[in-house]
Amino acid sequence: MRARTTVSLAATACAALVLCACGPGDDKGDADTKSSASASASASASADPSAPSSPPPADRPEKPSATPTGDRPAPKTKAGAIKRYEQYLHALGSEDIDTVCDVAGPAVKKAQNEGLGSCSSSYTAAFKMVSPAQKSALRTATVDPGRVVVRTPAKVEMPTAAVKSSATFSESDLGSYTLEYLKDEWYITD
């Protein structure tokens, strides 16, 4: 019993570290680096139009974009928050650090300001604590809209019980999250 409690505390602490280590692009240096990398990738791809694009490996589906398509804002609705949280869950199961750090950015930034590590180092540790069965379940997890609590039009609570998947997650495994609508997108803030 004591070992299980210690593991649960470690998992929760690791999740808190992860949630508090990076922001949604507030750091201009990170944004410039991402923009440069994206521009370089685009330039490389357009330099040789005859080069075939290879499909993603069969065991890892192509990851969805962490930001809305184009310059359109994400819908400021309960459904928009659910879609964004499902994106986070799928990224967590796929170990997609970029999407996880984008969605959880504000919460992770708070923890980083309190002395915790970077988002990537924290989530890399957290990924190791999730079992293969749980990762698989997270990749296809959905959210039950009936269990989501809308606090304000810009603030939604996602309890652990709202996550529907082939695996069962406890509060210490996954936790409940608050998503807030900031800068035309939903982000985990707590």
N, CA, C and O of each residue as an XYZ file, in Angstrom:
760
protein
N       0.819     -1.186      0.000
C       0.000      0.000      0.000
C       0.867      1.256      0.000
O       0.593      2.209     -0.730
N       1.910      1.250      0.819
C       2.790      2.407      0.907
C       3.528      2.634     -0.417
O       3.694      3.776     -0.845
N       3.971      1.552     -1.065
C       4.667      1.677     -2.347
C       3.732      2.250     -3.403
O       4.140      3.083     -4.212
N       2.463      1.800     -3.395
C       1.503      2.312     -4.372
C       1.271      3.809     -4.166
O       1.181      4.563     -5.135
N       1.176      4.235     -2.916
C       0.997      5.651     -2.617
C       2.201      6.445     -3.090
O       2.044      7.531     -3.649
N       3.391      5.926     -2.878
C       4.605      6.608     -3.324
C       4.623      6.737     -4.834
O       4.960      7.795     -5.366
N       4.259      5.658     -5.533
C       4.209      5.696     -6.999
C       3.162      6.712     -7.458
O       3.411      7.475     -8.392
N       1.993      6.730     -6.810
C       0.952      7.689     -7.168
C       1.422      9.123     -6.948
O       1.181      9.997     -7.781
N       2.093      9.358     -5.822
C       2.623     10.698     -5.556
C       3.670     11.086     -6.588
O       3.701     12.227     -7.048
N       4.517     10.147     -6.946
C       5.545     10.423     -7.957
C       4.897     10.732     -9.294
O       5.326     11.644     -9.999
N       3.870      9.979     -9.644
C       3.171     10.216    -10.910
C       2.505     11.582    -10.908
O       2.575     12.314    -11.895
N       1.862     11.924     -9.806
C       1.205     13.215     -9.697
C       2.231     14.349     -9.750
O       2.015     15.355    -10.425
N       3.338     14.182     -9.041
C       4.385     15.206     -9.058
C       4.959     15.366    -10.448
O       5.216     16.482    -10.901
N       5.160     14.248    -11.125
C       5.699     14.302    -12.486
C       4.709     14.999    -13.415
O       5.106     15.809    -14.253
N       3.425     14.687    -13.269
C       2.406     15.331    -14.091
C       2.382     16.830    -13.817
O       2.242     17.632    -14.741
N       2.517     17.205    -12.556
C       2.542     18.624    -12.210
C       3.765     19.297    -12.825
O       3.688     20.423    -13.316
N       4.877     18.599    -12.790
C       6.079     19.146    -13.420
C       5.839     19.376    -14.900
O       6.196     20.414    -15.457
N       5.238     18.400    -15.507
C       4.976     18.476    -16.935
C       4.025     19.611    -17.244
O       4.237     20.364    -18.194
N       2.994     19.736    -16.458
C       1.994     20.747    -16.714
C       2.492     22.159    -16.470
O       1.874     23.126    -16.916
N       3.584     22.278    -15.780
C       4.046     23.606    -15.422
C       5.349     23.999    -16.107
O       5.947     25.007    -15.730
N       5.804     23.252    -17.087
C       7.128     23.498    -17.622
C       7.196     24.295    -18.904
O       8.266     24.806    -19.236
N       6.107     24.428    -19.643
C       6.224     25.193    -20.891
C       4.959     25.973    -21.166
O       3.896     25.663    -20.628
N       5.076     26.981    -22.001
C       3.945     27.842    -22.303
C       3.499     27.698    -23.737
O       4.139     26.986    -24.511
N       2.402     28.365    -24.119
C       1.862     28.233    -25.451
C       2.576     29.097    -26.476
O       1.988     29.465    -27.493
N       3.816     29.419    -26.225
C       4.552     30.220    -27.194
C       4.810     31.620    -26.691
O       5.113     32.505    -27.491
N       4.702     31.859    -25.381
C       4.960     33.177    -24.829
C       6.427     33.554    -24.992
O       6.749     34.734    -25.134
N       7.320     32.568    -24.975
C       8.740     32.810    -25.088
C       9.080     33.091    -26.543
O       9.025     32.188    -27.377
N       9.427     34.322    -26.854
C       9.694     34.722    -28.226
C      10.804     33.899    -28.841
O      10.765     33.614    -30.038
N      11.796     33.510    -28.053
C      12.891     32.693    -28.576
C      12.400     31.348    -29.068
O      12.816     30.888    -30.131
N      11.514     30.706    -28.304
C      10.952     29.426    -28.726
C      10.134     29.595    -29.991
O      10.209     28.764    -30.896
N       9.351     30.666    -30.063
C       8.514     30.891    -31.224
C       9.387     31.103    -32.457
O       9.093     30.577    -33.530
N      10.477     31.885    -32.296
C      11.371     32.105    -33.423
C      12.017     30.808    -33.861
O      12.145     30.551    -35.058
N      12.428     29.983    -32.904
C      13.051     28.705    -33.227
C      12.074     27.814    -33.963
O      12.434     27.194    -34.963
N      10.824     27.740    -33.476
C       9.813     26.909    -34.118
C       9.517     27.433    -35.511
O       9.386     26.649    -36.451
N       9.409     28.762    -35.661
C       9.137     29.341    -36.968
C      10.268     29.051    -37.933
O      10.027     28.724    -39.095
N      11.506     29.168    -37.460
C      12.657     28.895    -38.313
C      12.686     27.441    -38.733
O      12.944     27.134    -39.897
N      12.424     26.543    -37.797
C      12.428     25.120    -38.111
C      11.317     24.806    -39.090
O      11.508     24.022    -40.019
N      10.161     25.409    -38.892
C       9.031     25.175    -39.775
C       9.328     25.720    -41.170
O       9.025     25.073    -42.172
N       9.924     26.917    -41.229
C      10.261     27.505    -42.516
C      11.311     26.667    -43.229
O      11.232     26.484    -44.444
N      12.298     26.155    -42.491
C      13.322     25.306    -43.093
C      12.716     24.030    -43.636
O      13.075     23.585    -44.726
N      11.805     23.439    -42.890
C      11.151     22.207    -43.332
C      10.323     22.475    -44.574
O      10.315     21.665    -45.500
N       9.618     23.617    -44.604
C       8.813     23.958    -45.768
C       9.689     24.199    -46.984
O       9.365     23.775    -48.093
N      10.814     24.891    -46.761
C      11.728     25.162    -47.865
C      12.313     23.867    -48.406
O      12.440     23.708    -49.620
N      12.668     22.948    -47.533
C      13.215     21.667    -47.964
C      12.191     20.877    -48.747
O      12.512     20.265    -49.765
N      10.951     20.890    -48.269
C       9.898     20.127    -48.928
C       9.589     20.709    -50.297
O       9.339     19.962    -51.243
N       9.603     22.043    -50.416
C       9.270     22.641    -51.697
C      10.463     22.666    -52.649
O      10.283     22.905    -53.843
N      11.670     22.427    -52.154
C      12.847     22.441    -53.008
C      12.836     21.278    -53.995
O      13.318     21.431    -55.118
N      12.310     20.139    -53.615
C      12.275     18.989    -54.495
C      10.846     18.456    -54.588
O      10.476     17.540    -53.853
N      10.032     19.033    -55.500
C       8.643     18.635    -55.573
C       8.455     17.204    -56.059
O       7.386     16.628    -55.861
N       9.476     16.615    -56.693
C       9.337     15.248    -57.194
C       9.603     14.209    -56.107
O       9.324     13.025    -56.299
N      10.140     14.645    -54.969
C      10.426     13.709    -53.887
C       9.111     13.219    -53.291
O       8.257     14.022    -52.914
N       8.951     11.894    -53.206
C       7.700     11.372    -52.653
C       7.645     11.607    -51.139
O       8.659     11.534    -50.444
N       6.455     11.888    -50.660
C       6.326     12.025    -49.208
C       5.980     10.659    -48.654
O       5.093      9.969    -49.158
N       6.691     10.283    -47.616
C       6.464      8.953    -47.062
C       5.367      9.027    -46.016
O       5.315      9.975    -45.231
N       4.484      8.024    -46.001
C       3.420      8.020    -45.003
C       3.989      7.737    -43.624
O       5.089      7.196    -43.507
N       3.251      8.097    -42.573
C       3.740      7.812    -41.226
C       3.769      6.300    -41.007
O       3.016      5.567    -41.648
N       4.630      5.832    -40.109
C       4.663      4.403    -39.824
C       3.281      3.912    -39.405
O       2.496      4.665    -38.827
N       2.988      2.649    -39.697
C       1.670      2.086    -39.436
C       1.286      2.161    -37.960
O       0.107      2.310    -37.641
N       2.255      2.062    -37.063
C       1.930      2.070    -35.639
C       1.808      3.473    -35.059
O       1.390      3.630    -33.912
N       2.169      4.501    -35.839
C       2.040      5.880    -35.364
C       1.321      6.694    -36.411
O       1.915      7.057    -37.427
N       0.053      6.991    -36.188
C      -0.685      7.784    -37.164
C      -0.111      9.195    -37.240
O       0.523      9.680    -36.303
N      -0.347      9.836    -38.375
C       0.127     11.203    -38.537
C      -0.510     12.069    -37.470
O      -1.723     12.024    -37.264
N       0.318     12.866    -36.786
C      -0.212     13.654    -35.671
C      -0.958     14.875    -36.190
O      -0.544     15.499    -37.167
N      -2.065     15.209    -35.525
C      -2.819     16.391    -35.916
C      -2.094     17.652    -35.468
O      -1.275     17.619    -34.550
N      -2.398     18.734    -36.112
C      -1.806     20.009    -35.751
C      -2.261     20.421    -34.363
O      -3.418     20.213    -33.999
N      -1.360     21.001    -33.589
C      -1.689     21.446    -32.234
C      -2.428     22.779    -32.249
O      -2.972     23.195    -31.227
N      -2.451     23.446    -33.385
C      -3.123     24.733    -33.468
C      -4.205     24.671    -34.535
O      -4.155     23.818    -35.422
N      -5.175     25.563    -34.456
C      -6.238     25.535    -35.447
C      -5.685     25.796    -36.844
O      -4.668     26.468    -37.014
N      -6.381     25.246    -37.839
C      -5.938     25.449    -39.204
C      -6.128     26.892    -39.610
O      -7.102     27.541    -39.232
N      -5.190     27.376    -40.378
C      -5.268     28.752    -40.825
C      -5.136     29.711    -39.659
O      -4.546     29.390    -38.628
N      -5.691     30.881    -39.844
C      -5.637     31.899    -38.809
C      -6.966     32.028    -38.076
O      -7.186     32.990    -37.340
N      -7.841     31.063    -38.277
C      -9.142     31.115    -37.618
C      -9.008     30.742    -36.152
O      -8.260     29.827    -35.809
N      -9.725     31.442    -35.288
C      -9.705     31.068    -33.868
C     -10.464     29.757    -33.656
O     -11.365     29.416    -34.422
N     -10.092     29.044    -32.624
C     -10.808     27.826    -32.247
C     -12.177     28.241    -31.719
O     -12.330     29.343    -31.191
N     -13.165     27.372    -31.857
C     -14.484     27.740    -31.329
C     -14.463     27.890    -29.809
O     -13.940     27.035    -29.094
N     -15.040     28.987    -29.331
C     -15.101     29.252    -27.884
C     -16.373     28.598    -27.345
O     -17.294     29.263    -26.870
N     -16.384     27.245    -27.439
C     -17.542     26.460    -27.037
C     -17.084     25.264    -26.211
O     -15.898     24.939    -26.162
N     -18.035     24.627    -25.576
C     -17.747     23.403    -24.831
C     -17.177     22.352    -25.785
O     -16.223     21.651    -25.447
N     -17.760     22.249    -26.962
C     -17.284     21.282    -27.964
C     -15.849     21.599    -28.390
O     -15.049     20.689    -28.608
N     -15.525     22.890    -28.507
C     -14.158     23.289    -28.858
C     -13.167     22.893    -27.776
O     -12.061     22.446    -28.078
N     -13.561     23.055    -26.511
C     -12.699     22.673    -25.388
C     -12.506     21.161    -25.357
O     -11.403     20.673    -25.110
N     -13.583     20.426    -25.609
C     -13.500     18.955    -25.622
C     -12.572     18.489    -26.730
O     -11.743     17.603    -26.520
N     -12.707     19.077    -27.897
C     -11.844     18.701    -29.034
C     -10.372     18.933    -28.684
O      -9.520     18.093    -28.974
N     -10.086     20.049    -28.076
C      -8.705     20.387    -27.710
C      -8.172     19.424    -26.645
O      -7.018     19.001    -26.714
N      -9.009     19.077    -25.659
C      -8.582     18.160    -24.614
C      -8.356     16.763    -25.186
O      -7.412     16.078    -24.791
N      -9.208     16.340    -26.104
C      -9.001     15.045    -26.763
C      -7.682     15.056    -27.537
O      -6.974     14.050    -27.579
N      -7.363     16.178    -28.139
C      -6.086     16.320    -28.846
C      -4.930     16.114    -27.865
O      -3.947     15.447    -28.189
N      -5.048     16.682    -26.676
C      -4.040     16.517    -25.634
C      -3.924     15.046    -25.227
O      -2.818     14.512    -25.135
N      -5.061     14.392    -24.984
C      -5.048     12.982    -24.583
C      -4.385     12.108    -25.639
O      -3.572     11.244    -25.313
N      -4.732     12.331    -26.909
C      -4.156     11.552    -28.001
C      -2.649     11.797    -28.096
O      -1.876     10.867    -28.327
N      -2.242     13.048    -27.918
C      -0.810     13.383    -27.953
C      -0.076     12.741    -26.783
O       1.056     12.284    -26.939
N      -0.706     12.701    -25.618
C      -0.112     12.063    -24.451
C       0.117     10.582    -24.739
O       1.179     10.046    -24.422
N      -0.865      9.922    -25.333
C      -0.738      8.512    -25.669
C       0.284      8.240    -26.752
O       0.895      7.171    -26.782
N       0.474      9.201    -27.644
C       1.429      9.056    -28.746
C       2.813      9.610    -28.416
O       3.726      9.556    -29.240
N       2.956     10.139    -27.213
C       4.203     10.780    -26.777
C       4.597     11.921    -27.720
O       5.771     12.104    -28.042
N       3.600     12.674    -28.148
C       3.799     13.828    -29.023
C       4.076     15.049    -28.142
O       3.164     15.791    -27.776
N       5.327     15.235    -27.820
C       5.742     16.268    -26.867
C       5.365     17.678    -27.324
O       5.004     18.512    -26.494
N       5.442     17.958    -28.619
C       5.122     19.300    -29.108
C       3.661     19.665    -28.842
O       3.366     20.760    -28.362
N       2.757     18.747    -29.156
C       1.338     19.012    -28.940
C       1.016     19.070    -27.454
O       0.280     19.955    -27.018
N       1.558     18.138    -26.668
C       1.325     18.123    -25.223
C       1.776     19.453    -24.616
O       1.036     20.060    -23.842
N       2.964     19.903    -24.955
C       3.485     21.151    -24.384
C       2.712     22.369    -24.878
O       2.609     23.366    -24.163
N       2.167     22.299    -26.093
C       1.364     23.406    -26.588
C       0.056     23.498    -25.805
O      -0.284     24.563    -25.291
N      -0.675     22.396    -25.711
C      -1.981     22.402    -25.056
C      -1.854     22.694    -23.555
O      -2.652     23.450    -23.003
N      -0.873     22.107    -22.907
C      -0.701     22.276    -21.460
C       0.184     23.471    -21.118
O       0.520     23.679    -19.952
N       0.554     24.238    -22.098
C       1.498     25.326    -21.932
C       1.324     26.235    -20.741
O       2.252     26.350    -19.940
N       0.175     26.896    -20.574
C       0.043     27.831    -19.440
C       0.227     27.166    -18.076
O       0.853     27.752    -17.192
N      -0.300     25.966    -17.888
C      -0.152     25.277    -16.602
C       1.302     24.892    -16.369
O       1.820     25.013    -15.259
N       1.942     24.434    -17.418
C       3.339     24.019    -17.312
C       4.226     25.233    -17.049
O       5.197     25.148    -16.297
N       3.893     26.345    -17.661
C       4.662     27.584    -17.468
C       4.628     28.011    -15.997
O       5.635     28.457    -15.447
N       3.452     27.869    -15.366
C       3.331     28.214    -13.940
C       4.290     27.372    -13.099
O       4.992     27.899    -12.236
N       4.316     26.080    -13.350
C       5.185     25.185    -12.575
C       6.653     25.488    -12.848
O       7.483     25.437    -11.940
N       6.969     25.801    -14.094
C       8.353     26.128    -14.435
C       8.784     27.390    -13.698
O       9.920     27.485    -13.234
N       7.893     28.339    -13.594
C       8.206     29.570    -12.851
C       8.413     29.309    -11.371
O       9.029     30.112    -10.670
N       7.895     28.179    -10.897
C       8.070     27.797     -9.497
C       9.293     26.895     -9.317
O       9.493     26.321     -8.247
N      10.103     26.774    -10.358
C      11.355     26.039    -10.240
C      11.363     24.638    -10.803
O      12.362     23.931    -10.663
N      10.294     24.215    -11.430
C      10.265     22.878    -12.008
C      10.924     22.892    -13.382
O      11.153     23.956    -13.957
N      11.224     21.721    -13.899
C      11.943     21.606    -15.165
C      11.137     22.024    -16.375
O       9.983     22.439    -16.267
N      11.764     21.905    -17.523
C      11.123     22.276    -18.783
C      10.011     21.298    -19.115
O       9.945     20.198    -18.566
N       9.148     21.712    -20.012
C       8.029     20.861    -20.412
C       8.541     19.554    -21.003
O       8.075     18.477    -20.628
N       9.482     19.640    -21.911
C       9.958     18.416    -22.574
C      10.615     17.450    -21.595
O      10.392     16.243    -21.691
N      11.414     17.942    -20.661
C      12.054     17.026    -19.715
C      11.027     16.438    -18.750
O      11.114     15.263    -18.394
N      10.065     17.239    -18.330
C       9.037     16.751    -17.416
C       8.138     15.715    -18.075
O       7.862     14.669    -17.489
N       7.684     15.999    -19.282
C       6.801     15.043    -19.959
C       7.553     13.803    -20.416
O       6.967     12.721    -20.461
N       8.813     13.924    -20.750
C       9.589     12.740    -21.106
C       9.599     11.772    -19.926
O       9.480     10.561    -20.112
N       9.740     12.300    -18.728
C       9.685     11.464    -17.524
C       8.281     10.917    -17.310
O       8.116      9.756    -16.933
N       7.270     11.743    -17.548
C       5.885     11.305    -17.361
C       5.505     10.207    -18.347
O       4.782      9.279    -17.983
N       5.975     10.295    -19.578
C       5.667      9.280    -20.585
C       6.119      7.901    -20.110
O       5.465      6.899    -20.401
N       7.223      7.846    -19.388
C       7.756      6.571    -18.910
C       6.876      5.962    -17.824
O       6.949      4.760    -17.566
N       6.048      6.782    -17.190
C       5.204      6.303    -16.104
C       3.844      5.807    -16.586
O       3.073      5.258    -15.799
N       3.543      5.993    -17.864
C       2.273      5.550    -18.422
C       2.484      4.183    -19.057
O       3.387      4.004    -19.875
N       1.651      3.222    -18.680
C       1.799      1.860    -19.203
C       1.473      1.817    -20.694
O       0.746      2.679    -21.188
N       1.997      0.830    -21.417
C       1.674      0.689    -22.845
C       0.163      0.587    -23.087
O      -0.343      1.156    -24.055
N      -0.557     -0.125    -22.227
C      -2.010     -0.254    -22.392
C      -2.700      1.106    -22.226
O      -3.635      1.422    -22.961
N      -2.237      1.909    -21.259
C      -2.813      3.235    -21.055
C      -2.490      4.156    -22.230
O      -3.348      4.924    -22.665
N      -1.267      4.088    -22.744
C      -0.900      4.905    -23.906
C      -1.787      4.568    -25.089
O      -2.277      5.457    -25.785
N      -1.990      3.282    -25.311
C      -2.845      2.842    -26.415
C      -4.269      3.373    -26.229
O      -4.892      3.841    -27.181
N      -4.769      3.297    -25.019
C      -6.123      3.776    -24.723
C      -6.228      5.289    -24.914
O      -7.241      5.777    -25.416
N      -5.210      6.025    -24.527
C      -5.228      7.483    -24.669
C      -5.254      7.919    -26.128
O      -5.840      8.951    -26.454
N      -4.628      7.147    -27.005
C      -4.578      7.521    -28.431
C      -5.954      7.556    -29.071
O      -6.137      8.212    -30.097
N      -6.928      6.864    -28.488
C      -8.288      6.855    -29.042
C      -9.330      7.338    -28.031
O     -10.530      7.215    -28.275
N      -8.886      7.881    -26.912
C      -9.804      8.330    -25.860
C     -10.716      9.446    -26.363
O     -10.341     10.250    -27.215
N     -11.915      9.465    -25.810
C     -12.862     10.538    -26.096
C     -13.324     11.122    -24.762
O     -12.994     10.607    -23.694
N     -14.079     12.186    -24.847
C     -14.570     12.847    -23.638
C     -16.096     12.835    -23.662
O     -16.709     13.175    -24.674
N     -16.699     12.448    -22.557
C     -18.153     12.440    -22.401
C     -18.599     13.873    -22.101
O     -18.330     14.381    -21.012
N     -19.275     14.532    -23.046
C     -19.688     15.925    -22.836
C     -20.584     16.113    -21.618
O     -20.599     17.191    -21.024
N     -21.328     15.083    -21.239
C     -22.216     15.183    -20.090
C     -21.493     15.320    -18.767
O     -22.081     15.757    -17.778
N     -20.226     14.952    -18.739
C     -19.450     15.040    -17.492
C     -18.541     16.269    -17.448
O     -17.873     16.512    -16.443
N     -18.515     17.032    -18.520
C     -17.695     18.243    -18.581
C     -18.459     19.376    -17.902
O     -19.662     19.533    -18.111
N     -17.758     20.163    -17.090
C     -18.386     21.247    -16.344
C     -17.953     22.585    -16.943
O     -16.767     22.916    -16.963
N     -18.936     23.350    -17.432
C     -18.654     24.678    -17.976
C     -18.792     25.679    -16.839
O     -19.888     25.893    -16.321
N     -17.671     26.295    -16.449
C     -17.671     27.287    -15.366
C     -18.059     28.662    -15.888
O     -18.878     29.358    -15.288
N     -17.461     29.047    -17.012
C     -17.777     30.297    -17.710
C     -17.634     29.993    -19.195
O     -17.151     28.915    -19.543
N     -18.029     30.890    -20.076
C     -17.842     30.618    -21.508
C     -16.370     30.407    -21.897
O     -16.081     29.841    -22.951
N     -15.453     30.859    -21.052
C     -14.030     30.723    -21.357
C     -13.300     29.791    -20.394
O     -12.069     29.754    -20.401
N     -14.028     29.033    -19.559
C     -13.390     28.167    -18.577
C     -14.199     26.879    -18.420
O     -15.375     26.905    -18.055
N     -13.535     25.743    -18.706
C     -14.199     24.443    -18.693
C     -13.382     23.465    -17.866
O     -12.155     23.447    -17.955
N     -14.054     22.655    -17.067
C     -13.376     21.637    -16.243
C     -13.563     20.269    -16.871
O     -14.678     19.888    -17.229
N     -12.461     19.528    -17.005
C     -12.466     18.177    -17.564
C     -12.111     17.196    -16.451
O     -10.929     16.969    -16.190
N     -13.108     16.612    -15.791
C     -12.804     15.640    -14.742
C     -12.291     14.335    -15.342
O     -12.596     14.005    -16.488
N     -11.525     13.612    -14.571
C     -11.009     12.321    -15.017
C     -12.152     11.413    -15.453
O     -12.008     10.660    -16.417
N     -13.275     11.473    -14.764
C     -14.421     10.623    -15.081
C     -15.008     10.901    -16.458
O     -15.754     10.072    -16.979
N     -14.694     12.041    -17.059
C     -15.210     12.364    -18.391
C     -14.452     11.633    -19.497
O     -14.942     11.534    -20.623
N     -13.260     11.122    -19.183
C     -12.441     10.446    -20.196
C     -12.980      9.040    -20.432
O     -13.065      8.227    -19.512
N     -13.342      8.773    -21.683
C     -13.839      7.449    -22.065
C     -12.752      6.767    -22.901
O     -12.334      7.273    -23.942
N     -12.309      5.605    -22.414
C     -11.270      4.878    -23.131
C     -11.329      3.404    -22.775
O     -12.112      2.987    -21.922
N     -10.486      2.617    -23.446
C     -10.438      1.181    -23.179
C      -9.709      0.871    -21.870
O      -9.730     -0.273    -21.415
N      -9.078      1.850    -21.271
C      -8.410      1.681    -19.970
C      -9.111      2.588    -18.962
O      -9.728      3.588    -19.329
N      -9.008      2.230    -17.715
C      -9.582      3.049    -16.656
C      -8.475      3.915    -16.066
O      -7.381      3.435    -15.771
N      -8.780      5.194    -15.901
C      -7.807      6.123    -15.327
C      -8.365      6.677    -14.024
O      -9.521      7.093    -13.949
N      -7.514      6.674    -12.997
C      -7.901      7.254    -11.716
C      -7.440      8.706    -11.688
O      -6.735      9.164    -12.587
N      -7.840      9.405    -10.667
C      -7.418     10.796    -10.498
C      -5.889     10.879    -10.405
O      -5.292     11.822    -10.924
N      -5.253      9.906     -9.753
C      -3.796      9.932     -9.619
C      -3.094      9.541    -10.923
O      -1.937      9.906    -11.133
N      -3.784      8.802    -11.798
C      -3.195      8.430    -13.092
C      -3.188      9.600    -14.066
O      -2.171      9.903    -14.690
N      -4.322     10.242    -14.185
C      -4.499     11.255    -15.223
C      -4.799     12.623    -14.644
O      -4.221     13.621    -15.074
N      -5.679     12.678    -13.692
C      -6.039     13.949    -13.072
C      -7.132     14.673    -13.827
O      -7.436     14.356    -14.976
N      -7.710     15.645    -13.161
C      -8.721     16.515    -13.751
C      -8.025     17.808    -14.167
O      -7.045     18.226    -13.551
N      -8.546     18.433    -15.220
C      -7.897     19.632    -15.741
C      -8.900     20.740    -15.983
O     -10.083     20.492    -16.217
N      -8.407     21.965    -15.922
C      -9.192     23.135    -16.287
C      -8.616     23.661    -17.592
O      -7.408     23.865    -17.713
N      -9.490     23.878    -18.567
C      -9.085     24.485    -19.825
C      -9.672     25.878    -19.881
O     -10.825     26.097    -19.509
N      -8.864     26.825    -20.354
C      -9.339     28.196    -20.515
C      -9.080     28.650    -21.934
O      -8.114     28.235    -22.574
N      -9.959     29.509    -22.413
C      -9.845     30.053    -23.760
C      -8.953     31.281    -23.707
O      -9.350     32.322    -23.183
N      -7.750     31.161    -24.250
C      -6.752     32.227    -24.248
C      -6.203     32.403    -25.660
O      -5.897     31.414    -26.327
N      -6.075     33.611    -26.114
C      -5.470     33.886    -27.417
C      -6.094     33.026    -28.520
O      -5.378     32.422    -29.319
N      -7.413     32.974    -28.561
C      -8.177     32.273    -29.604
C      -7.997     30.761    -29.624
O      -8.183     30.136    -30.667
N      -7.634     30.156    -28.481
C      -7.474     28.700    -28.411
C      -7.695     28.246    -26.972
O      -7.580     29.038    -26.036
N      -8.017     26.952    -26.804
C      -8.188     26.359    -25.481
C      -6.844     25.824    -25.001
O      -6.120     25.163    -25.747
N      -6.520     26.122    -23.733
C      -5.279     25.655    -23.118
C      -5.556     25.109    -21.724
O      -6.457     25.584    -21.033
N      -4.784     24.119    -21.318
C      -4.864     23.628    -19.945
C      -4.156     24.659    -19.068
O      -2.987     24.980    -19.280
N      -4.883     25.165    -18.088
C      -4.298     26.179    -17.202
C      -4.145     25.676    -15.776
O      -3.430     26.285    -14.981
N      -4.799     24.587    -15.444
C      -4.709     24.041    -14.091
C      -5.049     22.569    -14.117
O      -5.033     21.913    -13.075
